[in-house]
Structure formats: C-alpha cells, structure tokens
Amino acid sequence: MNSELTILFLAPILFFIIALLYASVGHGGASGYLAIMALMGVAPAEMKSSALLLNLLVSAIAFLQFRLAVEWNRKLFICLSIPSVVMAYWGSSINIDDSIYKKTLGVLLFIPVIKIILPANKEDRATDEFNIIITVLLGAVIGFISGMIGIGGGILLSPVLIMLRWANIKQTAAISALFIFVNSLAGLTGQLNSGFEFNNQLLYWAIAALLGGLIGGRWGAGKLRDKTLRIILALVLSLAAFKLLLTAG
C-alpha cells in the first residue's frame, strides 16, 4: 500500500467512517484514528497528538447530540471525570518506549473490536446505584491509561458502565462523550511541555471527522446501526492491532 496515496485520499474517507460510527455511540474515535495512522506508518508522536485533537472535536459533537436526547447522570460523570482528568494530564506527560506504546495500543484496540462484533444486549436499563469509591478509582485508572496512550477512554469506560448497570446505552453514550472530551483536553494540555507533533494532513482529517461526527451523532441519538460499517471498523482495528503487536519488537 502506497502510504502517500493512503494519507492523501483514503485516510479522510476512513476517518469519516470511524467518526460516524464512534459518534453514534458517544465516542470520539481515537482508537480508530490511531488504527488508521498505524496502518499508514505515522510516527507515534504525531499519532498521539493528532488522535487527541480529532477525539476532542468528535466527542464534543457527539455529546451535544446525546444530551438533547437523554437524561444523563451528572453526579456519576463528575465522580468519574475529576480523577480521570488529573490522571490523564499526568499520563500524557509520560513518554513511553515506542515498543511498549505499540504493544499497549495493540491490546487496547481489541476492546472495541470485541464490543463491535458481539451481539448487542437487548436489555437496556440502569438498575444499580454506582459506588463513589469504585467510581473514583475507575476514573483514575482509565484517565491515566488514556493520557499515556492518547485516547479519550470511551472504549474502556462504556463497557464497564453497561456491565455494572450504572447507565443504559443512551446514558452511557452521553456520559462517555463528555468524559472523552475532558480527557482529550487534559491529554493535549499535558503534552504542552513536550510539544505537539501533528501530521501535515490533519486539517483534511479533521474536516472528514467533523462531518462523520455530525452525521453519526444525530444517527446514534435517534436510533440506528449499520452492520456493514461495524464489520469494516472491526477489520480495520484488528488489522492495525495485529500490525502493532507484530512490529513492536
């Protein structure tokens, strides 16, 4: 695959698809953007900054769409986000070895793949009251990992909220979107000391991601799912995850 051709023409299309699908479930899409950039051979330093910026834009759009469509638990969000923002800022300032970065990201990319290919749970209800201590610890752990790797944490948070029944699907989407936004902002802020490194095609990627986010957010907030896009995304993430793990050294 010609990397220059991919970056110029194919990448914006893929970023549009990633943003559309992720925004439909309240996510910013950082893991997807990282997967695409990994396939294109983008430098790890550029990957982290670029993915966080795209994540920031798309998660903001997704949250605005979902907050109009659902009542969401603000107290739960606060208990998750405060420790998460602090730890995301700290995690983003840590420069880890490229090999460790690739291995960690490769493993994390399998989380959304599993979530995508598994049949959706028909039971859509929040039945349990969240535990504040567990919530704070959960937010801190996800925030640190998110900041260090360069993601917003939605792929880690959403399955947990649903599994623990602290929020239903729509509430999880709203909480995750805002959680991703504040984490991405903290992550970018934490990189101020080391400096930003953005790919020179980022403007085109951002435009594609914004369009995908607008469509996906509205699509998700009002009910939808396209199996073809889910399969495409799962394949892209899987391919990137395998590439990262095999080339980590």
C-alpha positions as CSV (number, residue, x, y, z in Angstrom):
1,M,0.0,0.0,0.0
2,N,1.4,3.4,-1.0
3,S,1.5,5.4,2.2
4,E,1.4,8.8,0.5
5,L,-1.6,7.8,-1.6
6,T,-3.4,6.5,1.5
7,I,-2.7,9.7,3.5
8,L,-4.0,11.9,0.7
9,F,-7.1,10.1,-0.5
10,L,-8.1,7.1,1.5
11,A,-7.4,8.4,5.0
12,P,-10.1,11.1,5.1
13,I,-12.7,8.5,3.9
14,L,-11.6,6.2,6.7
15,F,-11.6,8.9,9.3
16,F,-15.1,9.9,8.2
17,I,-16.3,6.3,8.7
18,I,-14.6,6.0,12.1
19,A,-16.1,9.3,13.3
20,L,-19.5,8.4,12.1
21,L,-19.6,5.0,13.8
22,Y,-18.0,6.1,17.0
23,A,-20.0,9.2,17.4
24,S,-23.2,7.1,17.0
25,V,-22.4,5.5,20.4
26,G,-21.0,8.6,22.1
27,H,-17.3,8.0,21.4
28,G,-14.7,10.3,19.8
29,G,-13.0,7.6,17.8
30,A,-9.3,8.0,18.9
31,S,-8.7,4.2,18.9
32,G,-9.9,4.2,15.3
33,Y,-7.8,7.1,14.2
34,L,-4.8,5.6,15.8
35,A,-5.5,2.4,14.0
36,I,-5.6,4.2,10.6
37,M,-2.5,6.1,11.4
38,A,-0.7,2.9,12.5
39,L,-1.5,1.4,9.1
40,M,-0.2,4.5,7.3
41,G,3.1,4.4,9.3
42,V,2.6,7.7,11.0
43,A,5.1,8.4,13.7
44,P,3.9,7.6,17.3
45,A,4.4,11.2,18.4
46,E,2.2,12.5,15.6
47,M,-0.4,9.8,16.3
48,K,-0.9,10.7,19.9
49,S,-1.4,14.5,19.3
50,S,-3.5,14.1,16.1
51,A,-5.8,11.5,17.6
52,L,-6.5,13.5,20.7
53,L,-7.4,16.6,18.7
54,L,-9.7,14.6,16.4
55,N,-11.2,13.0,19.5
56,L,-11.8,16.4,21.1
57,L,-13.8,17.6,18.1
58,V,-15.9,14.5,17.5
59,S,-16.7,13.8,21.2
60,A,-18.0,17.4,21.6
61,I,-20.3,16.9,18.7
62,A,-21.5,13.5,20.0
63,F,-22.2,14.9,23.5
64,L,-24.2,17.8,22.1
65,Q,-26.4,15.4,20.1
66,F,-26.9,12.9,23.0
67,R,-27.5,15.5,25.8
68,L,-30.6,16.6,23.9
69,A,-32.0,13.1,23.6
70,V,-31.4,11.6,27.0
71,E,-31.3,12.3,30.8
72,W,-27.8,11.5,32.0
73,N,-26.3,11.1,35.5
74,R,-24.2,14.2,36.1
75,K,-23.1,13.0,39.5
76,L,-21.7,9.8,38.0
77,F,-19.9,11.9,35.4
78,I,-18.3,14.2,38.0
79,C,-17.1,11.3,40.1
80,L,-15.5,9.7,37.0
81,S,-14.1,12.8,35.3
82,I,-12.3,14.7,38.1
83,P,-9.8,11.9,39.0
84,S,-9.7,11.0,35.3
85,V,-8.7,14.4,34.1
86,V,-5.9,14.7,36.7
87,M,-4.5,11.3,35.8
88,A,-4.9,11.9,32.0
89,Y,-2.8,15.0,32.4
90,W,-0.2,13.1,34.2
91,G,-0.3,10.1,31.9
92,S,0.0,12.3,28.8
93,S,3.3,13.8,30.0
94,I,4.9,10.4,30.3
95,N,7.0,9.4,27.2
96,I,7.0,5.7,26.9
97,D,9.1,3.5,24.7
98,D,7.8,3.0,21.1
99,S,7.7,-0.7,21.5
100,I,5.7,-0.5,24.8
101,Y,3.4,2.1,23.2
102,K,2.7,-0.2,20.2
103,K,2.1,-3.3,22.3
104,T,-0.3,-1.4,24.7
105,L,-2.2,0.2,21.9
106,G,-2.4,-3.1,20.0
107,V,-4.0,-4.8,23.0
108,L,-6.4,-1.9,23.7
109,L,-7.6,-1.9,20.1
110,F,-9.1,-5.4,20.6
111,I,-11.5,-4.0,23.2
112,P,-13.7,-2.1,20.7
113,V,-13.4,-4.9,18.2
114,I,-14.9,-7.4,20.7
115,K,-17.6,-4.9,21.6
116,I,-18.4,-4.3,17.9
117,I,-18.7,-8.0,16.8
118,L,-20.6,-9.2,19.8
119,P,-24.4,-9.2,19.5
120,A,-26.0,-6.2,21.2
121,N,-27.6,-6.8,24.6
122,K,-31.3,-6.2,24.3
123,E,-31.6,-5.3,27.9
124,D,-31.2,-1.5,28.0
125,R,-31.6,-0.3,31.6
126,A,-29.7,1.0,34.5
127,T,-30.5,-0.9,37.6
128,D,-27.7,-0.3,40.1
129,E,-26.6,2.7,42.1
130,F,-22.9,3.5,41.5
131,N,-20.3,3.2,44.3
132,I,-18.4,6.5,44.7
133,I,-15.1,5.0,45.8
134,I,-15.1,2.4,42.9
135,T,-16.1,5.2,40.5
136,V,-13.3,7.5,41.5
137,L,-10.7,4.7,41.2
138,L,-12.2,3.6,37.9
139,G,-11.9,7.2,36.6
140,A,-8.3,7.5,37.7
141,V,-7.2,4.3,36.1
142,I,-8.9,4.9,32.8
143,G,-7.7,8.5,32.8
144,F,-4.1,7.5,33.3
145,I,-4.2,4.9,30.6
146,S,-6.0,7.2,28.2
147,G,-3.5,10.0,28.7
148,M,-0.5,7.8,28.3
149,I,-1.8,6.1,25.1
150,G,-3.5,9.1,23.5
151,I,-7.2,8.1,23.7
152,G,-10.2,9.6,25.4
153,G,-11.1,6.4,27.4
154,G,-14.5,5.8,26.0
155,I,-13.6,2.3,24.7
156,L,-12.7,1.4,28.3
157,L,-15.5,3.3,30.1
158,S,-18.6,2.3,28.1
159,P,-18.4,-1.5,28.5
160,V,-17.8,-1.0,32.3
161,L,-20.8,1.3,32.8
162,I,-23.1,-1.1,30.9
163,M,-21.7,-4.2,32.6
164,L,-22.1,-2.6,36.1
165,R,-25.6,-1.4,35.1
166,W,-24.8,2.2,36.2
167,A,-26.2,3.6,33.0
168,N,-28.2,2.4,30.0
169,I,-27.0,2.6,26.4
170,K,-28.1,6.1,25.7
171,Q,-26.9,7.4,29.1
172,T,-23.6,5.7,28.6
173,A,-23.2,7.4,25.3
174,A,-23.8,10.9,26.8
175,I,-21.5,10.3,29.8
176,S,-18.8,8.7,27.6
177,A,-18.8,11.6,25.1
178,L,-18.3,14.3,27.7
179,F,-15.8,12.0,29.6
180,I,-13.8,11.6,26.4
181,F,-13.9,15.4,25.7
182,V,-12.4,16.4,29.1
183,N,-9.9,13.5,29.0
184,S,-8.7,14.5,25.5
185,L,-8.4,18.1,26.6
186,A,-6.4,17.1,29.6
187,G,-4.2,14.9,27.4
188,L,-3.5,17.7,25.0
189,T,-2.7,20.1,27.8
190,G,-0.3,17.6,29.3
191,Q,1.6,17.5,26.0
192,L,2.3,21.2,26.2
193,N,5.7,20.6,27.9
194,S,6.9,18.1,25.3
195,G,5.3,20.0,22.4
196,F,2.7,18.9,19.8
197,E,3.5,17.0,16.7
198,F,0.7,17.0,14.1
199,N,0.6,15.3,10.7
200,N,0.6,17.8,7.9
201,Q,-2.7,16.3,6.6
202,L,-4.5,16.8,9.9
203,L,-6.8,19.6,8.6
204,Y,-8.3,17.3,6.0
205,W,-8.7,14.5,8.6
206,A,-10.4,17.0,10.9
207,I,-12.9,18.1,8.3
208,A,-13.7,14.4,7.5
209,A,-14.0,13.5,11.2
210,L,-16.3,16.5,11.9
211,L,-18.6,15.6,9.1
212,G,-18.7,12.0,10.2
213,G,-19.3,13.0,13.8
214,L,-22.2,15.3,12.9
215,I,-23.9,12.5,11.0
216,G,-23.0,9.7,13.4
217,G,-24.1,11.7,16.5
218,R,-27.5,12.5,15.0
219,W,-27.8,9.0,13.8
220,G,-27.0,7.5,17.1
221,A,-29.1,9.8,19.3
222,G,-32.1,9.0,17.2
223,K,-31.6,5.2,16.7
224,L,-29.6,3.3,14.1
225,R,-26.9,0.8,13.3
226,D,-25.3,-0.3,10.1
227,K,-23.8,-3.8,10.2
228,T,-21.5,-3.1,7.2
229,L,-19.8,-0.2,8.9
230,R,-19.4,-2.2,12.1
231,I,-17.6,-5.0,10.1
232,I,-15.4,-2.5,8.3
233,L,-14.4,-0.9,11.6
234,A,-13.7,-4.2,13.3
235,L,-11.5,-5.3,10.4
236,V,-9.5,-2.1,10.4
237,L,-9.0,-2.1,14.1
238,S,-8.0,-5.8,14.1
239,L,-5.5,-5.3,11.2
240,A,-3.9,-2.3,13.0
241,A,-3.8,-4.2,16.3
242,F,-2.0,-7.2,14.8
243,K,0.4,-4.9,12.9
244,L,1.3,-3.0,16.1
245,L,1.8,-6.2,18.1
246,L,3.9,-7.9,15.3
247,T,6.1,-4.8,14.7
248,A,6.5,-3.8,18.4
249,G,9.8,-5.7,18.6
